[in-house]
């Protein structure tokens, strides 16, 4: 997991072949005026999902404590304050159901080890080893999630 602000995003561009394109996209659009929805940046390899909704409680969010096998998430808080729960996947022992290849998601019954918050123009990168519970907060949260195809996906 990586946490930083968009002003410093370029220093992470070399960590994945698609990160440079993802961060270039984030710098090329007016995040505040983006409409909600799903947008292909580079086919299925790089997809943006913009959401704006009321934050959830901790209990509601950890009911969907999730990780992905095929994608890395770059999650950017555009406005509001978003709290995330996090735990390393290696420490999770209670999977809930089977991994869904179609939705690229596996849920866990485990509880997060820690919580952290993001505000406007801060981002987090969740790798497949990061189990996370997003959208915790009060009030409206606007965010963009860039789904980056993990070239190391097996």
MOTAFEN-V121494 format. One record per pair of residues at least 4 apart in sequence whose ideal C-beta (glycine too) atoms are under 6 Angstrom apart, sorted by the first residue. I is the first residue (numbers start at 0). J is the second residue. D is the distance in Angstrom with one decimal. If there is no record, write none. Layout:
i = (I I)
j = (J J)
d = (D D)
//
This chain:
i = (0 0 1 2 3 4 4 5 8 11 12 12 12 14 16 17 17 17 20 20 21 21 21 21 24 30 33 35 35 35 36 37 38 39 40 40 41 44 46 47 47 48 49 50 51 53 54 54 54 54 55 55 55 55 57 60 60 60 61 61 64 64 64 65 65 66 66 66 67 67 68 69 69 69 70 70 70 71 71 71 72 72 73 73 73 74 74 75 75 76 76 76 76 76 77 77 78 78 79 79 79 80 80 80 81 81 81 82 82 82 82 83 83 83 84 84 84 85 85 85 86 86 86 86 86 88 88 91 91 91 93 93 93 94 95 95 98 99 107 111 117 125 125 136)
j = (125 129 124 123 7 120 121 120 22 18 18 19 22 18 150 21 45 147 41 45 45 73 145 147 40 77 49 49 50 51 49 48 47 46 45 47 45 148 146 143 145 144 143 142 141 139 134 136 137 140 59 60 134 135 135 132 134 135 84 132 107 130 132 104 106 88 105 130 103 127 127 103 149 152 103 146 149 126 147 149 125 144 122 124 145 123 144 122 143 81 117 118 121 142 141 142 119 141 138 139 140 116 118 136 117 136 140 114 116 135 136 115 131 133 111 114 132 111 113 131 90 91 111 112 130 128 130 107 109 130 107 108 109 107 106 108 105 104 130 132 121 129 131 140)
d = (6.0 4.8 4.2 5.0 5.0 5.8 5.1 4.6 4.4 5.8 5.0 3.9 5.8 5.6 6.0 5.9 5.3 4.9 5.9 6.0 5.9 5.7 4.7 5.8 5.1 4.7 4.9 4.9 5.9 5.4 6.0 5.2 4.5 5.6 4.1 5.7 3.8 4.1 4.5 5.7 5.4 4.7 4.9 5.7 4.2 5.8 5.8 2.9 5.6 5.1 3.9 5.0 5.2 6.0 5.6 4.1 5.9 4.7 5.7 4.6 4.8 5.8 4.8 5.2 5.4 5.4 5.6 4.5 4.8 5.7 5.5 4.6 6.0 4.7 5.5 4.6 5.9 5.4 4.4 5.2 4.3 5.6 5.9 5.3 4.1 5.2 5.0 4.4 4.9 4.8 3.9 5.9 5.5 5.5 4.2 5.7 5.5 4.5 5.8 5.5 3.8 5.6 5.2 5.4 5.1 5.3 4.9 5.6 4.8 3.8 5.3 5.8 5.6 5.4 3.0 5.3 3.6 5.6 5.6 5.4 5.6 5.9 5.0 4.4 5.0 4.7 5.2 4.6 4.4 5.3 5.8 3.8 5.0 5.7 4.3 5.1 4.3 5.3 5.6 5.9 4.2 4.1 5.1 5.4)
//
